[in-house]
Amino acid sequence: MANKVKLVPGKSPNLFTERDAGKMPVLECIHLGIDFGGLHAVQDFDVAIGPTEITGLIGPNGAGKTTIFNLLTKVYEATSGTVLLNGIDLKGMTTPQVCKMGIGRTFQNIRLFNNMSVLDNVKAAMNHTIDYGFATGILRLPKYAREEKLGTEKAMELLSIFDMQDEAGDRAGSLPYGEQRRLEIVRALATEPKLLLLDEPAAGMNPAETTELMENIRKIRDRFEIAIFLIEHDMNLVMNVCEGICVLNFGQIIAKGTPEQIQNNPEVIEAYLGKKKEN
Amino acid sequence: MKKKNYGNLFILFALTVFFAILGGMLYTGNIGRQFTNMLIPIFMYIVLAVSLNLVVGLLGELSLGHAGFMSAGLFTGCLVSIRLYGLVSDPLRFVISMLVGGLVAAVFGLIVGLPTLRLRGDYLAITTLACGEIIKTIITNLKITGGARGLDTGHVYSGAKTLFPYAVVLVYLTVIVMMHIKNSAQGRAIMAIRDNRIAAESIGINVTHYKLAVFVIAAFFAGAAGVLYGHCFANVKAASFDYNVSIEILVIVVLGGMGNIFGSIAAAVILRALPEMLRGFENYRMLIYAIVLIMVMVLSNNKKVQSFRYMVTGKLKKKLRERKAAKQAKKGGEMNG
């Protein structure tokens, strides 16, 4: 295992881009692992992501990609290893706490609040900025109107960046598929993350929608200056958008590097296409 | 957003009309004795249904312990009222006892909620049902609440005419609080939990916190409604507030539509008044009641009926939009001209 590099917290050698070189990584996983019973679903997952990097996580089905996202967002608690977000250990935190720390995510199968309006979906994710309690809401104190107005403005601004301002009043569940995926990203961004996790954002999209998604991913990085970590099977998207790629197979990293390095890595080709017959 | 607020105004307007008619009839004596006796229970069921709607409709969790919270509030509230009788003026006594009843019910909501709200769906429903029964059994076996014979509330008994204003205020309060919660950041969080718990957690919503808050608020109003109810009888037995009552409240909520405040109010009035109106049918009364209930449930869930309803409302909305657009076009034309 050539990739088993010992990471020192806060001083990681393997950032993928020049741009972020020398900066403190936003996310560091050190020997992260989880066992389900006897099954080692993820083992020794080491990765460091720079504060404005777009990193891809690829691998065959069942390699443990979504499990890693669930570990990062504390849906599962890791059985071994450490996750550092901007140098802070996430051990023992709950999912909402991790969100407040700055990890936003989308889901492989869309999880919107279907019976709420598009605007309310976004505003629901802004409860940390819309700052008032139950009593203020019930008594309709002046703070309520002020905060609601501010929240609506912010949410509309966010929606208009992704060209969804006209759908603000629609029921989220009634949106077309591509827009539902986009809304999920907007909702994740509304939590003001420092790291955005996208779980198969292009799944089920046609080529035109995928192209648009690629533009959007770059736009998010440039505009919000955050790191993006994405799982994707669409190699066109991964190779074009990502600056660094991790390849996972059977819960272990088999390769890490720039898109060019990954494309020419024999182990990766083997994992995806099988071993060449030797004779 | 604006449309929603019109909806709320409509509910408040409808309520005011309803109260004005009932109040007018009550105080001019144009209402039968039978209906006079039904008034306060109807109001109580409105409050119970609207508050349970917060749990079932907004939070999306099935709670079958609402009658338990109600009787916890009822008995403490009535006991306070009995103690305070003659010591303070009547209005103050009513307000204090309703507040105390509500607060005690809220505490019960918290006690029941803390261990059970980690459960979901069927499990939560069954556990809350059991908790309701436990509250009932405890009250039945306490000496202070009169045991199985029931609590004698004879000398704090008040007629519908005395209780009517308090009932009106309580209904207004409940409805307004529910509306305000629905259209607040907290309401959005609660509905987000209902629609997708995992996504709600991922955007930073603390599920347990909101679930508990909803339980406590709903229990508070159930308790206050119970105090009101206790005052219109000379004797109250805990045994009469068993799970049947909880289920009846749930039926009202489901019939009125999940999350629909106006629906809960209308369904409470209809379902409480219906058995009385059907007295003429004597033995067949409950049979007809059941048939009507089944018909409404089936029809309101029928795809064809639903699409018909959407068609009608859609046409109306379209017409309104066209009219608005025409008006705006006219305005624009005038400005240009």
Chai-1 contact restraints between the chains, C-beta under 6 A:
chainA,res_idxA,chainB,res_idxB,connection_type,confidence,min_distance_angstrom,max_distance_angstrom,comment,restraint_id
A,T95,B,E201,contact,1.0,0.0,6.0,A-B,restraint_1
A,P96,B,E201,contact,1.0,0.0,6.0,A-B,restraint_2
A,P96,B,G204,contact,1.0,0.0,6.0,A-B,restraint_3
A,P96,B,N206,contact,1.0,0.0,6.0,A-B,restraint_4
A,C99,B,G204,contact,1.0,0.0,6.0,A-B,restraint_5
A,K100,B,G204,contact,1.0,0.0,6.0,A-B,restraint_6
A,R105,B,S202,contact,1.0,0.0,6.0,A-B,restraint_7
A,R111,B,N196,contact,1.0,0.0,6.0,A-B,restraint_8
A,R111,B,A199,contact,1.0,0.0,6.0,A-B,restraint_9
A,F113,B,A192,contact,1.0,0.0,6.0,A-B,restraint_10
A,F113,B,D195,contact,1.0,0.0,6.0,A-B,restraint_11
A,F113,B,N196,contact,1.0,0.0,6.0,A-B,restraint_12
A,N114,B,D195,contact,1.0,0.0,6.0,A-B,restraint_13
A,N115,B,D195,contact,1.0,0.0,6.0,A-B,restraint_14
A,M116,B,M191,contact,1.0,0.0,6.0,A-B,restraint_15
A,D120,B,R188,contact,1.0,0.0,6.0,A-B,restraint_16
A,K123,B,R188,contact,1.0,0.0,6.0,A-B,restraint_17
A,A124,B,R188,contact,1.0,0.0,6.0,A-B,restraint_18
A,A124,B,A192,contact,1.0,0.0,6.0,A-B,restraint_19
A,A125,B,I203,contact,1.0,0.0,6.0,A-B,restraint_20
A,N127,B,A185,contact,1.0,0.0,6.0,A-B,restraint_21
A,N127,B,A189,contact,1.0,0.0,6.0,A-B,restraint_22
A,H128,B,G204,contact,1.0,0.0,6.0,A-B,restraint_23
A,I130,B,A185,contact,1.0,0.0,6.0,A-B,restraint_24
A,F134,B,Q186,contact,1.0,0.0,6.0,A-B,restraint_25
A,G137,B,H180,contact,1.0,0.0,6.0,A-B,restraint_26
A,G137,B,S184,contact,1.0,0.0,6.0,A-B,restraint_27
A,G137,B,Q186,contact,1.0,0.0,6.0,A-B,restraint_28
A,I138,B,V177,contact,1.0,0.0,6.0,A-B,restraint_29
A,I138,B,H180,contact,1.0,0.0,6.0,A-B,restraint_30
A,T191,B,I203,contact,1.0,0.0,6.0,A-B,restraint_31
A,T191,B,G204,contact,1.0,0.0,6.0,A-B,restraint_32
